[in-house]
Amino acid sequence: MAFCNKIGSLLRHGISQNAPSPMGSMLNYVRCMSSSKLFVGGLSWGTDDQSLRDAFSGFGDVVEARVIVDRNTGKSRGFGFVGFSSEDSASSALSAMDGQDLQGRNIRVSYATERSFGGGGNDGGYRNGPREY
C-alpha cells in the first residue's frame, strides 16, 4: 500500500510540475503494444475459441482467440479476446465487427486494456476480503 501511495504521489508531483513523466511514457508504450488485442463482449454462450478465431480471421493473422470461461462451471462468461499480429488488422476487425451479429448476438468490440491491480469493490484487492494481521 505504501508503495502505491508513493507512486501516486510521484505521478501527481510530475503532473503538477508539468514535467515529463517517465511513468506516463511507459504507459503509452504499453498502450501501443496492446492495440493489436481486442475485447469482444456480448458473445453467445455457444461461442468457443475456434468459432471466435474463425469470425475474426478474415481481417488478418489471429495470434490468439480466447473465450473467457467461469472457473467453477467451465461455461462462457460472454466475452473474450482476439489478438492480431498487426495493429492494422485489429483496427479493421474493430471497425467491421463492432455491433455485428455473431451466432445470434450483436457483439461489442473495442481495444483491450490492461487490468488494473486489485480486485475492485470494497475487498481491498483480496479475493476473500481484507486480511487481518
C-alpha atoms as one frame of an Amber mdcrd trajectory, in Angstrom:
protein
   0.000   0.000   0.000   2.797   2.400   0.869   4.426   1.636  -2.481   1.205
   2.535  -4.348   0.885   5.760  -2.359   4.472   6.681  -3.227   3.916   6.048
  -6.954   0.699   8.097  -6.870   2.497  10.923  -5.114   5.306  10.927  -7.690
   2.818  10.969 -10.555   0.814  13.823  -9.056   4.008  15.777  -8.432   5.181
  15.237 -12.016   1.826  16.324 -13.437   1.630  19.400 -11.211   5.131  20.449
 -12.280   4.314  19.898 -15.984   7.391  17.737 -16.106   7.533  14.786 -18.460
   6.601  11.694 -16.536   8.621   8.541 -17.188   5.616   6.541 -15.939   3.379
   8.301 -18.492   5.633   7.415 -21.385   5.834   3.840 -20.151   2.022   3.618
 -20.028   1.794   4.986 -23.570   4.265   2.342 -24.703   2.181  -0.407 -23.100
  -0.981   1.028 -24.662   0.631   0.951 -28.095   1.774  -2.615 -27.599  -1.702
  -3.808 -26.686  -3.550  -2.035 -29.512  -3.494  -5.221 -31.562  -5.631  -7.017
 -28.952  -9.408  -6.635 -28.980 -12.062  -7.173 -26.333 -15.207  -8.868 -27.648
 -18.317  -8.658 -25.458 -21.853  -9.952 -25.795 -20.807 -13.379 -27.034 -23.298
 -16.186 -27.386 -22.943 -18.928 -24.773 -22.161 -21.311 -27.649 -19.164 -19.341
 -28.929 -15.866 -21.123 -28.295 -12.229 -20.242 -29.015 -12.287 -21.721 -32.523
 -15.513 -20.042 -33.639 -14.227 -16.710 -32.282 -10.977 -17.195 -34.235 -12.909
 -18.099 -37.387 -15.114 -14.996 -37.103 -12.108 -12.646 -36.933  -9.590 -14.446
 -39.159 -10.800 -12.658 -42.283  -9.207  -9.430 -41.042  -5.659 -10.683 -40.614
  -3.425 -13.129 -38.790  -5.122 -14.022 -35.483  -2.434 -14.976 -32.969  -4.856
 -15.657 -30.118  -8.602 -16.046 -29.701  -9.895 -16.857 -26.252 -13.392 -17.003
 -24.797 -13.244 -16.415 -21.050 -14.935 -19.164 -19.050 -16.121 -19.370 -15.472
 -13.522 -21.122 -13.361 -16.091 -23.204 -11.447 -18.584 -24.168 -14.156 -16.419
 -24.041 -17.294 -19.200 -22.115 -19.089 -18.575 -18.990 -21.141 -18.772 -15.667
 -19.322 -19.959 -13.989 -22.528 -16.767 -12.184 -23.506 -13.357 -12.902 -24.930
 -10.221 -11.506 -26.519  -8.774 -11.650 -30.021  -5.119 -10.820 -30.642  -3.788
  -9.930 -34.077  -0.246  -9.861 -35.388  -0.699  -6.255 -36.566  -2.444  -3.114
 -35.379  -3.945  -2.562 -38.841  -5.684  -5.943 -38.734  -7.071  -5.194 -35.276
  -8.315  -1.797 -36.403 -10.045  -3.288 -39.446 -11.672  -6.002 -37.344 -12.877
  -3.483 -34.776 -14.461  -1.260 -37.426 -16.131  -4.120 -39.244 -17.261  -6.324
 -36.341 -18.452  -3.889 -33.662 -22.237  -4.213 -33.440 -22.401  -7.131 -35.869
 -24.229 -10.417 -35.366 -22.174 -13.413 -34.270 -24.090 -16.616 -33.598 -27.328
 -14.752 -32.950 -25.925 -11.983 -30.706 -24.830  -8.435 -31.502 -21.259  -8.246
 -30.241 -19.351  -5.255 -28.892 -15.738  -4.908 -29.974 -13.203  -2.477 -28.523
  -9.483  -2.299 -27.883  -8.471  -4.385 -24.881  -6.990  -2.576 -21.910  -4.730
  -3.975 -19.240  -6.391  -4.907 -15.962  -5.626  -2.630 -13.073  -4.163  -4.049
  -9.907  -6.507  -5.022  -7.089  -9.774  -6.855  -7.108 -12.077  -3.866  -7.109
 -15.086  -3.478  -4.902 -14.619  -2.989  -1.187 -12.440  -6.005  -0.609  -9.143
  -4.127  -0.828  -7.979  -6.246  -3.747  -8.125  -9.522  -1.871 -10.147 -12.416
  -3.172 -11.800 -13.239   0.160 -11.899  -9.758   1.673  -9.225  -7.850   3.574
  -6.891  -9.797   5.777  -6.472  -9.012   9.428  -2.990  -9.374  10.878
